[in-house]
Amino acid sequence: MSNHSTCTGYIKDIIGAIDRTHIKAHVAADSIAPCRNRKGDISQNVMAAGTFDMYFCFVLSGWEGSAHDGRVLNDELMKGFDVPAGKYYLAEAGYALKR
């Protein structure tokens, strides 16, 4: 039995979760400022969406560490990440509510 069936008993029509992580990066000297994240590290912001069956269904990398989660999510939606009508992904408060 998948975790998905357990979660759907609590939240109807939820199909997965979205989150991001920062991966340390080595960049050219003239690119350091935008890649510095809020903790002061030089990083790349990587966002991923996954299912409750433990599969990644979309990964977007390449954003500088200072990029806000909402901005990265907008880019993800523009690059083909699709949420079926009437379905939902869990996400933290850093992501704007979207239809």
Secondary structure, 3 states (H helix, E strand, C coil): CCHHHHHHCCCCCEEEEEEEEEEECCCCHHHHHHHECCCCCEEEEEEEEEECCCCEEEEEEEEECCCCHHHHHHHHHHCCCCCCCCCEEECCCCCCCCC
